[in-house]
Amino acid sequence: MHVPLLQIGGTVAVVAALIAWTGPVFRWSRRVVQRRRAARRPDPSRRPLQVVAADVRRLGRSVALVPAGAPMARRRALTAAYDDVLVEAAQQLEVAHELRTTPEGPARDLERLRLVAALEAAGLAVQA
């Protein structure tokens, strides 16, 4: 008489344990699938760091080599593009900067130089 009750109790305990473990197992398997998907499809909003570094070098050379008689609009456009890629590189390497908030002029030029030095210290090849 006690044997069927023990069998029923054991079966109920096993079923309850299986139900209790389905949540953690499901969450674990979902994390595994998400990590695999993320590894196969990188974030499309972030460009590869190598591309950003190449843009930093290219635009840095372009800003340095603007001819003396070039229109001011060209110089400002190149400097703005250079600032954009410097900020993008700083975000990817998690380097603190104040380039966006610094006003135009010598203060911004100094912050730009400081950011370039910080990026080089973080391992980015800024000067080719």
SEBA-715822 format. One record per residue: residue in one letter; x, y, z of N, C-alpha, C, CB in turn. Coordinates in nm, 4 decimals. Glycine has a CB too. Layout:
N
+------+----------+----------+----------+----------+----------+----------+----------+----------+----------+----------+----------+----------+
! code !     n_px !     n_py !     n_pz !    ca_px !    ca_py !    ca_pz !     c_px !     c_py !     c_pz !    cb_px !    cb_py !    cb_pz !
+------+----------+----------+----------+----------+----------+----------+----------+----------+----------+----------+----------+----------+
!    A !        X !        Y !        Z !        X !        Y !        Z !        X !        Y !        Z !        X !        Y !        Z !
...
+------+----------+----------+----------+----------+----------+----------+----------+----------+----------+----------+----------+----------+
END
This chain:
128
+------+----------+----------+----------+----------+----------+----------+----------+----------+----------+----------+----------+----------+
! code !     n_px !     n_py !     n_pz !    ca_px !    ca_py !    ca_pz !     c_px !     c_py !     c_pz !    cb_px !    cb_py !    cb_pz !
+------+----------+----------+----------+----------+----------+----------+----------+----------+----------+----------+----------+----------+
!    M !   0.0814 !  -0.1177 !   0.0000 !   0.0000 !   0.0000 !   0.0000 !   0.0873 !   0.1260 !   0.0000 !  -0.0934 !  -0.0013 !   0.1196 !
!    H !   0.2006 !   0.1210 !   0.0644 !   0.2894 !   0.2359 !   0.0685 !   0.3722 !   0.2496 !  -0.0589 !   0.3807 !   0.2259 !   0.1882 !
!    V !   0.3926 !   0.1418 !  -0.1281 !   0.4752 !   0.1449 !  -0.2483 !   0.4115 !   0.2308 !  -0.3565 !   0.4983 !   0.0034 !  -0.3007 !
!    P !   0.2824 !   0.2166 !  -0.3899 !   0.2245 !   0.3033 !  -0.4931 !   0.2281 !   0.4507 !  -0.4526 !   0.0805 !   0.2613 !  -0.5220 !
!    L !   0.2104 !   0.4831 !  -0.3257 !   0.2171 !   0.6214 !  -0.2827 !   0.3581 !   0.6771 !  -0.2989 !   0.1717 !   0.6340 !  -0.1381 !
!    L !   0.4588 !   0.5957 !  -0.2680 !   0.5971 !   0.6394 !  -0.2860 !   0.6296 !   0.6581 !  -0.4339 !   0.6938 !   0.5384 !  -0.2231 !
!    Q !   0.5773 !   0.5692 !  -0.5171 !   0.6009 !   0.5831 !  -0.6607 !   0.5335 !   0.7091 !  -0.7151 !   0.5498 !   0.4590 !  -0.7357 !
!    I !   0.4137 !   0.7352 !  -0.6728 !   0.3427 !   0.8550 !  -0.7169 !   0.4152 !   0.9793 !  -0.6651 !   0.1949 !   0.8531 !  -0.6678 !
!    G !   0.4543 !   0.9776 !  -0.5384 !   0.5272 !   1.0905 !  -0.4802 !   0.6598 !   1.1132 !  -0.5507 !   0.5509 !   1.0674 !  -0.3313 !
!    G !   0.7295 !   1.0077 !  -0.5826 !   0.8571 !   1.0188 !  -0.6543 !   0.8374 !   1.0742 !  -0.7947 !   0.9262 !   0.8825 !  -0.6616 !
!    T !   0.7329 !   1.0246 !  -0.8613 !   0.7032 !   1.0736 !  -0.9964 !   0.6668 !   1.2213 !  -0.9930 !   0.5888 !   0.9923 !  -1.0597 !
!    V !   0.5854 !   1.2614 !  -0.8969 !   0.5475 !   1.4022 !  -0.8832 !   0.6721 !   1.4867 !  -0.8547 !   0.4421 !   1.4202 !  -0.7700 !
!    A !   0.7609 !   1.4371 !  -0.7709 !   0.8832 !   1.5113 !  -0.7384 !   0.9717 !   1.5277 !  -0.8618 !   0.9612 !   1.4398 !  -0.6267 !
!    V !   0.9835 !   1.4236 !  -0.9419 !   1.0652 !   1.4312 !  -1.0640 !   1.0037 !   1.5297 !  -1.1625 !   1.0791 !   1.2915 !  -1.1297 !
!    V !   0.8720 !   1.5235 !  -1.1803 !   0.8043 !   1.6155 !  -1.2723 !   0.8187 !   1.7586 !  -1.2222 !   0.6544 !   1.5783 !  -1.2876 !
!    A !   0.8049 !   1.7808 !  -1.0937 !   0.8190 !   1.9149 !  -1.0374 !   0.9614 !   1.9671 !  -1.0572 !   0.7827 !   1.9144 !  -0.8875 !
!    A !   1.0599 !   1.8808 !  -1.0404 !   1.1989 !   1.9218 !  -1.0612 !   1.2235 !   1.9571 !  -1.2078 !   1.2953 !   1.8103 !  -1.0164 !
!    L !   1.1675 !   1.8785 !  -1.2980 !   1.1828 !   1.9084 !  -1.4415 !   1.1176 !   2.0418 !  -1.4772 !   1.1213 !   1.7955 !  -1.5270 !
!    I !   1.0009 !   2.0666 !  -1.4226 !   0.9325 !   2.1934 !  -1.4493 !   1.0131 !   2.3097 !  -1.3917 !   0.7895 !   2.1922 !  -1.3896 !
!    A !   1.0680 !   2.2910 !  -1.2732 !   1.1447 !   2.3970 !  -1.2087 !   1.2728 !   2.4282 !  -1.2872 !   1.1793 !   2.3570 !  -1.0645 !
!    W !   1.3331 !   2.3292 !  -1.3518 !   1.4580 !   2.3506 !  -1.4250 !   1.4369 !   2.3991 !  -1.5675 !   1.5374 !   2.2238 !  -1.4275 !
!    T !   1.3144 !   2.3960 !  -1.6187 !   1.2945 !   2.4386 !  -1.7574 !   1.3218 !   2.5878 !  -1.7753 !   1.1522 !   2.4064 !  -1.8025 !
!    G !   1.2887 !   2.6695 !  -1.6768 !   1.3135 !   2.8134 !  -1.6884 !   1.4619 !   2.8458 !  -1.7009 !   1.2557 !   2.8859 !  -1.5683 !
!    P !   1.5465 !   2.8022 !  -1.6064 !   1.6904 !   2.8303 !  -1.6179 !   1.7537 !   2.7693 !  -1.7431 !   1.7624 !   2.7785 !  -1.4951 !
!    V !   1.7116 !   2.6494 !  -1.7800 !   1.7671 !   2.5864 !  -1.9002 !   1.7256 !   2.6649 !  -2.0237 !   1.7207 !   2.4392 !  -1.9118 !
!    F !   1.6018 !   2.7104 !  -2.0286 !   1.5549 !   2.7888 !  -2.1420 !   1.6313 !   2.9209 !  -2.1522 !   1.4042 !   2.8151 !  -2.1299 !
!    R !   1.6488 !   2.9901 !  -2.0376 !   1.7230 !   3.1162 !  -2.0393 !   1.8679 !   3.0946 !  -2.0812 !   1.7179 !   3.1828 !  -1.9018 !
!    W !   1.9313 !   2.9882 !  -2.0350 !   2.0690 !   2.9577 !  -2.0716 !   2.0800 !   2.9317 !  -2.2219 !   2.1202 !   2.8361 !  -1.9924 !
!    S !   1.9880 !   2.8508 !  -2.2748 !   1.9944 !   2.8195 !  -2.4183 !   1.9688 !   2.9454 !  -2.5020 !   1.8915 !   2.7091 !  -2.4546 !
!    R !   1.8808 !   3.0343 !  -2.4550 !   1.8543 !   3.1582 !  -2.5284 !   1.9786 !   3.2476 !  -2.5291 !   1.7342 !   3.2336 !  -2.4661 !
!    R !   2.0515 !   3.2546 !  -2.4166 !   2.1748 !   3.3340 !  -2.4122 !   2.2799 !   3.2774 !  -2.5077 !   2.2308 !   3.3382 !  -2.2689 !
!    V !   2.2891 !   3.1449 !  -2.5147 !   2.3853 !   3.0822 !  -2.6057 !   2.3522 !   3.1174 !  -2.7501 !   2.3863 !   2.9291 !  -2.5869 !
!    V !   2.2249 !   3.1089 !  -2.7856 !   2.1828 !   3.1404 !  -2.9220 !   2.2085 !   3.2879 !  -2.9529 !   2.0335 !   3.1066 !  -2.9418 !
!    Q !   2.1809 !   3.3776 !  -2.8597 !   2.2034 !   3.5205 !  -2.8821 !   2.3516 !   3.5513 !  -2.8997 !   2.1467 !   3.6020 !  -2.7661 !
!    R !   2.4381 !   3.4873 !  -2.8205 !   2.5820 !   3.5101 !  -2.8348 !   2.6314 !   3.4612 !  -2.9701 !   2.6591 !   3.4401 !  -2.7222 !
!    R !   2.5803 !   3.3468 !  -3.0142 !   2.6220 !   3.2949 !  -3.1454 !   2.5752 !   3.3863 !  -3.2573 !   2.5673 !   3.1529 !  -3.1674 !
!    R !   2.4531 !   3.4370 !  -3.2476 !   2.4030 !   3.5303 !  -3.3495 !   2.4847 !   3.6584 !  -3.3504 !   2.2548 !   3.5627 !  -3.3252 !
!    A !   2.5171 !   3.7089 !  -3.2317 !   2.5951 !   3.8323 !  -3.2234 !   2.7346 !   3.8126 !  -3.2816 !   2.6049 !   3.8798 !  -3.0780 !
!    A !   2.7917 !   3.6947 !  -3.2638 !   2.9243 !   3.6682 !  -3.3185 !   2.9202 !   3.6607 !  -3.4711 !   2.9806 !   3.5380 !  -3.2607 !
!    R !   2.8114 !   3.6086 !  -3.5251 !   2.7994 !   3.5983 !  -3.6711 !   2.7637 !   3.7309 !  -3.7350 !   2.6951 !   3.4947 !  -3.7081 !
!    R !   2.6854 !   3.8125 !  -3.6669 !   2.6411 !   3.9411 !  -3.7217 !   2.6835 !   4.0531 !  -3.6282 !   2.4872 !   3.9431 !  -3.7426 !
!    P !   2.7977 !   4.1155 !  -3.6555 !   2.8391 !   4.2259 !  -3.5680 !   2.7432 !   4.3438 !  -3.5789 !   2.9816 !   4.2710 !  -3.6026 !
!    D !   2.7502 !   4.4304 !  -3.4802 !   2.6626 !   4.5472 !  -3.4743 !   2.6841 !   4.6350 !  -3.5977 !   2.6883 !   4.6284 !  -3.3447 !
!    P !   2.5809 !   4.6518 !  -3.6821 !   2.6011 !   4.7283 !  -3.8054 !   2.6190 !   4.8774 !  -3.7819 !   2.4853 !   4.7067 !  -3.8977 !
!    S !   2.5838 !   4.9263 !  -3.6648 !   2.5973 !   5.0694 !  -3.6388 !   2.7411 !   5.1085 !  -3.6066 !   2.5062 !   5.1103 !  -3.5246 !
!    R !   2.8240 !   5.0121 !  -3.5712 !   2.9643 !   5.0408 !  -3.5402 !   3.0529 !   4.9936 !  -3.6539 !   3.0067 !   4.9735 !  -3.4077 !
!    R !   3.1359 !   5.0853 !  -3.7021 !   3.2316 !   5.0470 !  -3.8050 !   3.3492 !   4.9764 !  -3.7395 !   3.2793 !   5.1704 !  -3.8858 !
!    P !   3.4166 !   4.8894 !  -3.8127 !   3.5355 !   4.8247 !  -3.7559 !   3.6403 !   4.9283 !  -3.7177 !   3.5951 !   4.7237 !  -3.8555 !
!    L !   3.7118 !   4.9012 !  -3.6103 !   3.8107 !   4.9956 !  -3.5590 !   3.9210 !   5.0220 !  -3.6616 !   3.8717 !   4.9428 !  -3.4290 !
!    Q !   3.9553 !   4.9227 !  -3.7423 !   4.0593 !   4.9422 !  -3.8438 !   4.0164 !   5.0478 !  -3.9457 !   4.0906 !   4.8091 !  -3.9153 !
!    V !   3.8900 !   5.0475 !  -3.9824 !   3.8381 !   5.1450 !  -4.0786 !   3.8387 !   5.2844 !  -4.0170 !   3.6950 !   5.1066 !  -4.1241 !
!    V !   3.7973 !   5.2932 !  -3.8908 !   3.7971 !   5.4220 !  -3.8214 !   3.9403 !   5.4749 !  -3.8099 !   3.7323 !   5.4087 !  -3.6806 !
!    A !   4.0344 !   5.3882 !  -3.7763 !   4.1745 !   5.4301 !  -3.7641 !   4.2288 !   5.4786 !  -3.8984 !   4.2611 !   5.3141 !  -3.7109 !
!    A !   4.1933 !   5.4098 !  -4.0060 !   4.2376 !   5.4541 !  -4.1390 !   4.1792 !   5.5913 !  -4.1720 !   4.1966 !   5.3514 !  -4.2471 !
!    D !   4.0528 !   5.6138 !  -4.1351 !   3.9914 !   5.7447 !  -4.1582 !   4.0584 !   5.8535 !  -4.0742 !   3.8416 !   5.7391 !  -4.1266 !
!    V !   4.0954 !   5.8216 !  -3.9520 !   4.1649 !   5.9186 !  -3.8661 !   4.2966 !   5.9589 !  -3.9315 !   4.1903 !   5.8595 !  -3.7239 !
!    R !   4.3717 !   5.8602 !  -3.9799 !   4.5006 !   5.8912 !  -4.0438 !   4.4803 !   5.9712 !  -4.1726 !   4.5782 !   5.7612 !  -4.0742 !
!    R !   4.3852 !   5.9292 !  -4.2547 !   4.3608 !   5.9958 !  -4.3836 !   4.3158 !   6.1401 !  -4.3625 !   4.2546 !   5.9187 !  -4.4651 !
!    L !   4.2184 !   6.1597 !  -4.2750 !   4.1681 !   6.2956 !  -4.2521 !   4.2698 !   6.3827 !  -4.1789 !   4.0383 !   6.2905 !  -4.1725 !
!    G !   4.3501 !   6.3230 !  -4.0920 !   4.4560 !   6.3990 !  -4.0252 !   4.5560 !   6.4532 !  -4.1262 !   4.5279 !   6.3117 !  -3.9219 !
!    R !   4.5936 !   6.3692 !  -4.2235 !   4.6837 !   6.4157 !  -4.3293 !   4.6174 !   6.5235 !  -4.4134 !   4.7270 !   6.2988 !  -4.4185 !
!    S !   4.4883 !   6.5045 !  -4.4455 !   4.4169 !   6.6022 !  -4.5282 !   4.4080 !   6.7373 !  -4.4591 !   4.2766 !   6.5516 !  -4.5614 !
!    V !   4.3814 !   6.7376 !  -4.3293 !   4.3733 !   6.8640 !  -4.2550 !   4.5107 !   6.9304 !  -4.2512 !   4.3204 !   6.8402 !  -4.1105 !
!    A !   4.6151 !   6.8531 !  -4.2325 !   4.7496 !   6.9097 !  -4.2238 !   4.7981 !   6.9625 !  -4.3586 !   4.8470 !   6.8052 !  -4.1711 !
!    L !   4.7477 !   6.9066 !  -4.4688 !   4.7979 !   6.9438 !  -4.6005 !   4.7028 !   7.0321 !  -4.6803 !   4.8272 !   6.8209 !  -4.6787 !
!    V !   4.6096 !   7.0992 !  -4.6140 !   4.5205 !   7.1900 !  -4.6861 !   4.6064 !   7.3056 !  -4.7384 !   4.4025 !   7.2422 !  -4.5933 !
!    P !   4.5986 !   7.3342 !  -4.8693 !   4.6808 !   7.4428 !  -4.9239 !   4.6444 !   7.5776 !  -4.8628 !   4.6658 !   7.4494 !  -5.0756 !
!    A !   4.7386 !   7.6694 !  -4.8660 !   4.7196 !   7.8002 !  -4.8036 !   4.6055 !   7.8786 !  -4.8677 !   4.8478 !   7.8806 !  -4.8117 !
!    G !   4.5838 !   7.8657 !  -4.9968 !   4.4804 !   7.9438 !  -5.0634 !   4.3461 !   7.8742 !  -5.0710 !   4.5246 !   7.9782 !  -5.2003 !
!    A !   4.3295 !   7.7629 !  -5.0008 !   4.2043 !   7.6868 !  -5.0074 !   4.0923 !   7.7630 !  -4.9378 !   4.2217 !   7.5474 !  -4.9435 !
!    P !   3.9701 !   7.7464 !  -4.9844 !   3.8572 !   7.8144 !  -4.9189 !   3.8421 !   7.7692 !  -4.7732 !   3.7264 !   7.7873 !  -4.9963 !
!    M !   3.7966 !   7.8616 !  -4.6889 !   3.7779 !   7.8319 !  -4.5466 !   3.6739 !   7.7222 !  -4.5267 !   3.7359 !   7.9585 !  -4.4704 !
!    A !   3.5750 !   7.7154 !  -4.6160 !   3.4722 !   7.6113 !  -4.6045 !   3.5342 !   7.4728 !  -4.6160 !   3.3639 !   7.6299 !  -4.7123 !
!    R !   3.6324 !   7.4583 !  -4.7023 !   3.6997 !   7.3283 !  -4.7176 !   3.7736 !   7.2923 !  -4.5896 !   3.7982 !   7.3306 !  -4.8373 !
!    R !   3.8469 !   7.3882 !  -4.5343 !   3.9220 !   7.3622 !  -4.4106 !   3.8263 !   7.3245 !  -4.2964 !   4.0065 !   7.4868 !  -4.3711 !
!    R !   3.7157 !   7.3981 !  -4.2844 !   3.6199 !   7.3681 !  -4.1767 !   3.5534 !   7.2326 !  -4.1964 !   3.5130 !   7.4770 !  -4.1689 !
!    A !   3.5221 !   7.1986 !  -4.3214 !   3.4591 !   7.0686 !  -4.3482 !   3.5543 !   6.9546 !  -4.3161 !   3.4141 !   7.0595 !  -4.4948 !
!    L !   3.6799 !   6.9678 !  -4.3550 !   3.7786 !   6.8637 !  -4.3236 !   3.7999 !   6.8523 !  -4.1729 !   3.9125 !   6.8934 !  -4.3937 !
!    T !   3.8067 !   6.9655 !  -4.1048 !   3.8258 !   6.9635 !  -3.9594 !   3.7053 !   6.9007 !  -3.8899 !   3.8495 !   7.1061 !  -3.9060 !
!    A !   3.5848 !   6.9304 !  -3.9373 !   3.4641 !   6.8707 !  -3.8776 !   3.4618 !   6.7201 !  -3.8999 !   3.3365 !   6.9348 !  -3.9367 !
!    A !   3.5003 !   6.6767 !  -4.0210 !   3.5052 !   6.5326 !  -4.0490 !   3.6117 !   6.4655 !  -3.9622 !   3.5343 !   6.5068 !  -4.1995 !
!    Y !   3.7245 !   6.5301 !  -3.9451 !   3.8319 !   6.4774 !  -3.8607 !   3.7853 !   6.4662 !  -3.7162 !   3.9568 !   6.5668 !  -3.8696 !
!    D !   3.7159 !   6.5682 !  -3.6670 !   3.6620 !   6.5634 !  -3.5314 !   3.5637 !   6.4477 !  -3.5157 !   3.5935 !   6.6958 !  -3.4965 !
!    D !   3.4802 !   6.4260 !  -3.6170 !   3.3825 !   6.3167 !  -3.6108 !   3.4499 !   6.1812 !  -3.5967 !   3.2946 !   6.3173 !  -3.7350 !
!    V !   3.5546 !   6.1553 !  -3.6759 !   3.6197 !   6.0243 !  -3.6663 !   3.7027 !   6.0132 !  -3.5390 !   3.7084 !   5.9994 !  -3.7890 !
!    L !   3.7556 !   6.1252 !  -3.4894 !   3.8259 !   6.1197 !  -3.3611 !   3.7291 !   6.0818 !  -3.2487 !   3.8935 !   6.2554 !  -3.3305 !
!    V !   3.6111 !   6.1408 !  -3.2507 !   3.5100 !   6.1091 !  -3.1488 !   3.4656 !   5.9634 !  -3.1622 !   3.3875 !   6.2042 !  -3.1612 !
!    E !   3.4479 !   5.9175 !  -3.2858 !   3.4079 !   5.7777 !  -3.3076 !   3.5143 !   5.6821 !  -3.2547 !   3.3828 !   5.7511 !  -3.4576 !
!    A !   3.6404 !   5.7113 !  -3.2807 !   3.7490 !   5.6275 !  -3.2297 !   3.7537 !   5.6319 !  -3.0774 !   3.8838 !   5.6725 !  -3.2882 !
!    A !   3.7333 !   5.7498 !  -3.0213 !   3.7346 !   5.7629 !  -2.8751 !   3.6216 !   5.6825 !  -2.8117 !   3.7231 !   5.9105 !  -2.8345 !
!    Q !   3.5053 !   5.6815 !  -2.8739 !   3.3932 !   5.6033 !  -2.8207 !   3.4230 !   5.4544 !  -2.8270 !   3.2643 !   5.6343 !  -2.8979 !
!    Q !   3.4808 !   5.4094 !  -2.9368 !   3.5096 !   5.2665 !  -2.9489 !   3.6182 !   5.2221 !  -2.8517 !   3.5512 !   5.2332 !  -3.0914 !
!    L !   3.7153 !   5.3081 !  -2.8258 !   3.8237 !   5.2731 !  -2.7334 !   3.7963 !   5.3195 !  -2.5910 !   3.9541 !   5.3327 !  -2.7818 !
!    E !   3.6788 !   5.3807 !  -2.5695 !   3.6376 !   5.4291 !  -2.4382 !   3.7388 !   5.5279 !  -2.3797 !   3.6186 !   5.3118 !  -2.3430 !
!    V !   3.7792 !   5.6238 !  -2.4635 !   3.8703 !   5.7304 !  -2.4215 !   3.7855 !   5.8544 !  -2.3929 !   3.9806 !   5.7598 !  -2.5315 !
!    A !   3.8052 !   5.9118 !  -2.2771 !   3.7290 !   6.0314 !  -2.2391 !   3.7763 !   6.1512 !  -2.3213 !   3.7440 !   6.0605 !  -2.0869 !
!    H !   3.6807 !   6.2354 !  -2.3590 !   3.7147 !   6.3540 !  -2.4382 !   3.6077 !   6.4600 !  -2.4182 !   3.7292 !   6.3185 !  -2.5891 !
!    E !   3.6416 !   6.5817 !  -2.4561 !   3.5479 !   6.6935 !  -2.4500 !   3.5492 !   6.7694 !  -2.5820 !   3.5827 !   6.7879 !  -2.3329 !
!    L !   3.5756 !   6.6998 !  -2.6896 !   3.5902 !   6.7643 !  -2.8197 !   3.4599 !   6.8266 !  -2.8666 !   3.6393 !   6.6644 !  -2.9225 !
!    R !   3.3483 !   6.7613 !  -2.8418 !   3.2194 !   6.8146 !  -2.8864 !   3.1769 !   6.9392 !  -2.8082 !   3.1125 !   6.7076 !  -2.8736 !
!    T !   3.2157 !   6.9460 !  -2.6825 !   3.1699 !   7.0569 !  -2.5983 !   3.2661 !   7.1752 !  -2.5952 !   3.1479 !   7.0080 !  -2.4583 !
!    T !   3.3874 !   7.1545 !  -2.6458 !   3.4859 !   7.2623 !  -2.6450 !   3.4558 !   7.3591 !  -2.7592 !   3.6304 !   7.2058 !  -2.6573 !
!    P !   3.4557 !   7.4908 !  -2.7302 !   3.4254 !   7.5881 !  -2.8371 !   3.5371 !   7.5937 !  -2.9416 !   3.4036 !   7.7285 !  -2.7771 !
!    E !   3.5010 !   7.6391 !  -3.0607 !   3.5978 !   7.6536 !  -3.1704 !   3.7105 !   7.7468 !  -3.1276 !   3.5286 !   7.7077 !  -3.2988 !
!    G !   3.8279 !   7.7245 !  -3.1846 !   3.9415 !   7.8110 !  -3.1565 !   4.0569 !   7.7335 !  -3.0961 !   3.9004 !   7.9231 !  -3.0637 !
!    P !   4.1465 !   7.8027 !  -3.0307 !   4.2654 !   7.7374 !  -2.9751 !   4.2321 !   7.6299 !  -2.8713 !   4.3556 !   7.8413 !  -2.9124 !
!    A !   4.1262 !   7.6513 !  -2.7947 !   4.0894 !   7.5514 !  -2.6932 !   4.0505 !   7.4196 !  -2.7596 !   3.9731 !   7.6031 !  -2.6053 !
!    R !   3.9768 !   7.4286 !  -2.8687 !   3.9363 !   7.3063 !  -2.9392 !   4.0564 !   7.2410 !  -3.0078 !   3.8263 !   7.3376 !  -3.0431 !
!    D !   4.1459 !   7.3216 !  -3.0621 !   4.2672 !   7.2667 !  -3.1226 !   4.3499 !   7.1917 !  -3.0178 !   4.3513 !   7.3794 !  -3.1870 !
!    L !   4.3584 !   7.2475 !  -2.8987 !   4.4322 !   7.1829 !  -2.7903 !   4.3633 !   7.0526 !  -2.7479 !   4.4451 !   7.2783 !  -2.6696 !
!    E !   4.2306 !   7.0543 !  -2.7377 !   4.1566 !   6.9326 !  -2.7019 !   4.1726 !   6.8269 !  -2.8105 !   4.0070 !   6.9641 !  -2.6798 !
!    R !   4.1772 !   6.8686 !  -2.9359 !   4.1976 !   6.7749 !  -3.0474 !   4.3341 !   6.7072 !  -3.0342 !   4.1867 !   6.8487 !  -3.1843 !
!    L !   4.4374 !   6.7867 !  -3.0043 !   4.5713 !   6.7299 !  -2.9858 !   4.5754 !   6.6362 !  -2.8655 !   4.6748 !   6.8417 !  -2.9686 !
!    R !   4.5079 !   6.6757 !  -2.7575 !   4.5046 !   6.5896 !  -2.6393 !   4.4355 !   6.4575 !  -2.6700 !   4.4339 !   6.6603 !  -2.5234 !
!    L !   4.3265 !   6.4632 !  -2.7472 !   4.2534 !   6.3419 !  -2.7826 !   4.3370 !   6.2521 !  -2.8726 !   4.1216 !   6.3771 !  -2.8513 !
!    V !   4.4088 !   6.3099 !  -2.9670 !   4.4970 !   6.2308 !  -3.0535 !   4.6023 !   6.1597 !  -2.9694 !   4.5647 !   6.3206 !  -3.1603 !
!    A !   4.6612 !   6.2299 !  -2.8729 !   4.7613 !   6.1685 !  -2.7848 !   4.6991 !   6.0576 !  -2.6999 !   4.8252 !   6.2750 !  -2.6937 !
!    A !   4.5770 !   6.0797 !  -2.6518 !   4.5097 !   5.9766 !  -2.5714 !   4.4764 !   5.8543 !  -2.6560 !   4.3813 !   6.0330 !  -2.5081 !
!    L !   4.4373 !   5.8754 !  -2.7803 !   4.4101 !   5.7621 !  -2.8689 !   4.5372 !   5.6834 !  -2.8986 !   4.3470 !   5.8108 !  -2.9997 !
!    E !   4.6473 !   5.7546 !  -2.9186 !   4.7751 !   5.6853 !  -2.9394 !   4.8146 !   5.6065 !  -2.8146 !   4.8862 !   5.7862 !  -2.9759 !
!    A !   4.7905 !   5.6656 !  -2.6977 !   4.8225 !   5.5946 !  -2.5730 !   4.7345 !   5.4713 !  -2.5545 !   4.8062 !   5.6883 !  -2.4528 !
!    A !   4.6133 !   5.4763 !  -2.6115 !   4.5218 !   5.3611 !  -2.6023 !   4.5551 !   5.2534 !  -2.7049 !   4.3771 !   5.4069 !  -2.6215 !
!    G !   4.6524 !   5.2814 !  -2.7937 !   4.6964 !   5.1796 !  -2.8876 !   4.6533 !   5.2021 !  -3.0308 !   4.6473 !   5.0492 !  -2.8436 !
!    L !   4.5878 !   5.3119 !  -3.0604 !   4.5447 !   5.3399 !  -3.1973 !   4.6606 !   5.4055 !  -3.2733 !   4.4177 !   5.4317 !  -3.1986 !
!    A !   4.6906 !   5.3533 !  -3.3911 !   4.7977 !   5.4107 !  -3.4736 !   4.7414 !   5.5317 !  -3.5465 !   4.8551 !   5.3053 !  -3.5755 !
!    V !   4.7592 !   5.6501 !  -3.4879 !   4.7032 !   5.7722 !  -3.5452 !   4.7959 !   5.8276 !  -3.6532 !   4.6795 !   5.8778 !  -3.4354 !
!    Q !   4.9241 !   5.8276 !  -3.6288 !   5.0213 !   5.8780 !  -3.7262 !   5.0751 !   5.7601 !  -3.8067 !   5.1380 !   5.9554 !  -3.6554 !
!    A !   5.0618 !   5.7690 !  -3.9389 !   5.1098 !   5.6591 !  -4.0235 !   5.2500 !   5.6838 !  -4.0715 !   5.0183 !   5.6389 !  -4.1424 !
+------+----------+----------+----------+----------+----------+----------+----------+----------+----------+----------+----------+----------+
END
